[in-house]
């Protein structure tokens, strides 16, 4: 028996105009009136209401309905949240709702079509931002940057159950990616329009209709021309939902070159930045807001200031600006970005003309970049010794496990609270606890062996931790962390042998 609710009365329907995905999808050949009307309707809805509605074709709608039913069955016992990424192998003992791969493909296709339509409305090529996304299909052994969040909530207002990680009900939120598509079997999302009025965006919708929202990455690469969508989740009933977030790949450079080429001036706050650094800065900001419980609604379209590391580095190569040069307009560049600016003969920030003869060294910026680089080199040298110690400890623990000595395991601190004691335990640490970053093959070397503090708990056994000595934050899974006390016990036992 279907669990989807009947359509509500006309008074409760969303003000968003529905656009058929078949009309919105890009295609080869000359443009058609239907495509032009669909692009205009999406752009107008995003401008007036901060969101848009996309109607799926019958085949894709059937996949979405199947995924929603699967979410209800998967979270039948209690509410929950699951994050699916294409290409990621399941951990030992981890289960996944059914139909996730098919739903990921359907929603990913719709999200890319919406991004193309937004670019087209800005008088850009429809594929202007495609180079910032994952390749499709994904190469072998590569995990997608985009994610599909599957959730189910009973929505009992009087329930004493703690809210789920990642779902901050009734709080204003802005997604980090380019666009977000939401499908649900029950209304539960409100969106704030540019006038500051909150309205039920998915009222009267069905699983066949997706709610389209825009994120901070899109606002950054469009130099603020495309505003963020503010939304909040109001759990007012039994609600299963799919939320697909179209994200930039980690090694992409988020810049405004397409907007600049179209003749727009680019504010300095929208300077080029790597996607990984951009996301790290946003996570740190969200962590602060999470502790404050309720961020001011006026900050919904806030674009975070660039970090010190990004200001002192070349956005294309990542090298420190030890060769920084000042242009006649006052902006400074170095490395590969300087070569690109000279080739274009225009400043990538203000679009001003560049005369190579007028360049002169930025001595102050070069000096600061050199000092920060020396500090980074010192930390890397220190971490090399810590990695060697970690390798020795790991080899010793592997030898103990091969010998099957339970007594030694207890002495080494592998008790019931250890993340390796039970495979079903995914959250063995608490916020504020000191840990040591053991890392894995994907962990940057500068973090390996460092002592850190757990700042927040993320999804599927992941944690956001902050290094004690440098203050830098990184997101790691619990298997890559170890309680600080355990390694001290191990070092003491080794010193006695």
Secondary structure, 3 states (H helix, E strand, C coil): CCCCCCCCCHHHCCCCCEEEHHHHCCCCCCCCHHHHHHHHHHHHHHHHHCCEEEECCHHHHHHHHHHHHHHHHHCCCCCEEEEECCCCCCCCCCCCCCCHHHHHHHHHHHHHHHHHHHHHHCCCCCCCCHHHCCCCCCCCCCCCCCEEEEEEECCCCCCCCCCCCCCCCCCCECCCCCEEEEEECCCCEEEECCCCCEEECCCCCCCCEEEEEECHHHHHHCCCCCCCCEEEECCCCCEEEEEEEECCCCCCEECCHHHHHCCCCCCHHHCCEEHHHHHHHHHHHHHHHHHHCCCCHHHCCCCCCCCHHHHCECCCCCCECCCCEECCCCCEECHHHHHHHHHHCECCCCCCECCHHHCEECHHHHHHHHHHHHHHHHHHHHHHHHHHHHHHHHHHHHHHHHHCCHHHHHHCCCCCCCCCCCCCCCCCCCCCCEEEECCCCCCCHHHCCCEEEEEEECCCCEEEEEECCCCCEEEEEHHHEEEHHHHHHHHHHHHHC
